[in-house]
Amino acid sequence: KLDMISLQADEAMRPYAVRLYKNLAEISKSYQYAIRDEVDENYALIGGSVKHSLSSKLHALIGDYNYDLLEAKNEEELAEYLKDASYSGFNITHPYKETVIKYLDDISDEAKSINAVNTVKRMSDGRLVGYNTDVYGFRFLVNRDITGWKAMVFGTGGGARAAVHGLKSLGADPIYVVTRDVNAAIDKLG
């Protein structure tokens, strides 16, 4: 992910973009750790392609629990993984951050507002609750009033939507979105 960000960022902005992503990832992980269910120690990342993910190694650094990488080839496999009660929670990645919502019993206000979930917690009664920790991490990272500041967000994926939501909640105006697909920006970001 950092390599991709480095390649896409302007040379002058590259160190800042990398530092921003690293900080956002750290904050997001700490929030995920804070909301995880301590009773059962099995967690997993679910995504379309997770072979390359470093999530298992990262989670090994922050806790003593099992963390699996579950590749879902389709929506049916996603639904089956979510039903597995041996897992206390999941991180959700591309392409299921929107799709997962219909399989959950409830979602947080942030997840509702941007229609994207990246963390699912199995509650003690078995219900599945979805969160978007990217919003929290982004707001924590900025950590200041930016009322009236101009902002630019690249892309329209779940992370971009979290950034736009965070920027709006912190007072940024206007917010520009750079994307190859203008219709996706209008549909997903408003």
C-alpha positions as CSV (number, residue, x, y, z in Angstrom):
1,K,0.0,0.0,0.0
2,L,2.8,2.4,0.9
3,D,4.6,1.6,-2.4
4,M,1.3,2.4,-4.3
5,I,0.9,5.7,-2.4
6,S,4.6,6.6,-3.1
7,L,4.2,5.9,-6.8
8,Q,1.0,8.0,-7.1
9,A,2.0,10.9,-5.0
10,D,3.8,13.9,-6.4
11,E,7.5,13.8,-5.5
12,A,7.3,16.8,-3.2
13,M,4.3,15.4,-1.4
14,R,5.5,11.8,-1.3
15,P,6.9,11.8,2.3
16,Y,3.8,13.6,3.6
17,A,1.4,11.2,1.9
18,V,3.3,8.2,3.2
19,R,3.5,9.6,6.7
20,L,-0.3,10.5,6.6
21,Y,-1.2,6.9,5.5
22,K,1.1,5.4,8.2
23,N,-0.5,7.5,10.9
24,L,-4.0,6.9,9.7
25,A,-3.3,3.1,9.7
26,E,-1.9,3.2,13.3
27,I,-4.9,5.2,14.6
28,S,-7.4,3.0,12.8
29,K,-5.7,-0.2,14.3
30,S,-5.7,1.3,17.8
31,Y,-9.5,2.0,17.5
32,Q,-10.1,-1.5,16.2
33,Y,-8.2,-2.9,19.1
34,A,-10.3,-0.8,21.5
35,I,-13.6,-2.1,20.2
36,R,-12.7,-5.7,19.7
37,D,-14.5,-8.4,21.8
38,E,-12.0,-9.8,24.4
39,V,-14.0,-13.0,25.0
40,D,-13.0,-15.0,21.9
41,E,-9.6,-14.5,20.5
42,N,-10.2,-15.2,16.8
43,Y,-10.3,-12.4,14.2
44,A,-9.9,-12.2,10.5
45,L,-9.5,-9.9,7.5
46,I,-12.1,-10.6,4.7
47,G,-11.5,-9.4,1.2
48,G,-11.4,-10.3,-2.4
49,S,-7.6,-10.6,-2.5
50,V,-5.8,-10.8,0.9
51,K,-2.8,-12.9,0.1
52,H,-0.6,-9.8,0.0
53,S,-1.9,-8.4,3.3
54,L,0.4,-7.7,6.2
55,S,-2.6,-7.7,8.6
56,S,-1.6,-10.9,10.3
57,K,1.9,-9.6,11.1
58,L,0.5,-6.2,12.2
59,H,-2.0,-7.8,14.5
60,A,0.6,-10.1,16.0
61,L,2.4,-6.9,17.2
62,I,-0.6,-5.6,19.0
63,G,-2.1,-8.6,20.7
64,D,-2.0,-12.3,21.5
65,Y,-4.9,-13.6,19.4
66,N,-5.4,-15.5,16.2
67,Y,-5.8,-13.4,13.1
68,D,-6.7,-15.1,9.8
69,L,-6.7,-13.9,6.2
70,L,-10.0,-15.0,4.5
71,E,-10.3,-14.6,0.8
72,A,-13.9,-14.3,-0.3
73,K,-14.3,-15.0,-4.1
74,N,-17.9,-13.8,-4.0
75,E,-20.6,-12.4,-1.9
76,E,-21.8,-15.9,-0.8
77,E,-18.4,-16.7,0.6
78,L,-18.4,-13.3,2.5
79,A,-21.8,-14.3,4.0
80,E,-20.5,-17.7,5.1
81,Y,-17.4,-16.2,6.8
82,L,-19.6,-13.8,8.7
83,K,-21.7,-16.6,10.0
84,D,-18.7,-18.4,11.5
85,A,-19.3,-17.8,15.2
86,S,-15.7,-18.8,16.1
87,Y,-14.7,-15.3,15.0
88,S,-15.3,-12.4,17.4
89,G,-14.7,-9.8,14.7
90,F,-13.5,-9.0,11.2
91,N,-11.7,-6.3,9.3
92,I,-13.3,-5.8,5.9
93,T,-11.4,-4.7,2.8
94,H,-12.0,-4.3,-0.9
95,P,-14.4,-5.1,-2.5
96,Y,-16.8,-5.8,0.4
97,K,-16.9,-2.5,2.5
98,E,-20.3,-1.7,1.1
99,T,-21.7,-5.2,0.4
100,V,-21.1,-6.4,4.0
101,I,-23.6,-3.9,5.4
102,K,-26.7,-6.0,4.3
103,Y,-25.3,-8.9,6.4
104,L,-25.0,-6.9,9.6
105,D,-27.5,-6.4,12.4
106,D,-26.5,-2.8,13.0
107,I,-23.9,-0.2,11.9
108,S,-22.4,2.8,13.6
109,D,-23.4,6.4,12.6
110,E,-20.1,6.9,10.7
111,A,-20.6,3.7,8.7
112,K,-24.2,4.7,7.9
113,S,-23.1,8.2,6.8
114,I,-20.6,7.0,4.3
115,N,-22.1,3.6,3.5
116,A,-18.9,1.7,4.2
117,V,-17.8,-0.7,7.0
118,N,-14.2,-1.8,7.6
119,T,-14.6,-3.4,11.1
120,V,-17.3,-5.9,12.2
121,K,-17.7,-6.9,15.9
122,R,-19.6,-9.9,17.0
123,M,-21.5,-8.9,20.1
124,S,-22.1,-11.2,23.1
125,D,-25.6,-11.9,21.9
126,G,-24.3,-13.0,18.4
127,R,-25.4,-9.8,16.6
128,L,-22.9,-8.4,14.1
129,V,-22.2,-4.6,14.3
130,G,-20.3,-2.7,11.7
131,Y,-18.0,0.3,12.2
132,N,-15.9,2.5,10.1
133,T,-12.7,3.1,11.9
134,D,-11.2,5.1,9.0
135,V,-13.5,8.1,9.9
136,Y,-12.4,8.0,13.6
137,G,-8.7,7.7,12.5
138,F,-8.9,10.5,10.0
139,R,-10.5,12.9,12.5
140,F,-8.0,12.0,15.2
141,L,-5.1,12.4,12.8
142,V,-6.2,15.9,11.7
143,N,-7.1,16.8,15.3
144,R,-7.9,20.5,14.7
145,D,-10.6,22.9,13.5
146,I,-10.1,23.3,9.8
147,T,-13.2,25.4,9.2
148,G,-12.9,27.1,5.8
149,W,-9.8,25.2,4.7
150,K,-9.8,23.9,1.1
151,A,-9.2,20.1,0.9
152,M,-8.6,17.6,-1.9
153,V,-9.3,13.9,-1.7
154,F,-8.1,11.4,-4.3
155,G,-10.5,8.5,-5.2
156,T,-14.0,7.4,-4.3
157,G,-13.4,4.2,-2.4
158,G,-14.2,3.5,1.3
159,G,-11.1,5.4,2.5
160,A,-11.9,8.4,0.4
161,R,-15.5,8.5,1.7
162,A,-14.1,8.4,5.2
163,A,-11.8,11.2,4.5
164,V,-14.6,13.4,3.0
165,H,-16.8,12.7,6.0
166,G,-14.0,13.5,8.4
167,L,-13.2,16.7,6.5
168,K,-16.8,17.8,6.5
169,S,-17.2,17.1,10.2
170,L,-14.0,19.2,10.9
171,G,-15.3,22.1,8.8
172,A,-13.3,21.9,5.6
173,D,-15.0,23.8,2.7
174,P,-14.7,23.3,-0.2
175,I,-13.7,19.7,-0.6
176,Y,-12.5,18.7,-4.0
177,V,-12.5,15.0,-5.1
178,V,-10.1,13.9,-7.8
179,T,-11.3,10.7,-9.6
180,R,-11.5,9.1,-13.0
181,D,-15.2,8.4,-12.5
182,V,-17.2,11.5,-11.9
183,N,-20.4,9.5,-11.6
184,A,-18.9,7.4,-8.8
185,A,-17.9,10.6,-7.0
186,I,-21.4,12.0,-7.2
187,D,-23.1,8.7,-6.2
188,K,-20.8,7.8,-3.3
189,L,-19.7,11.2,-2.0
190,G,-22.7,13.4,-2.8
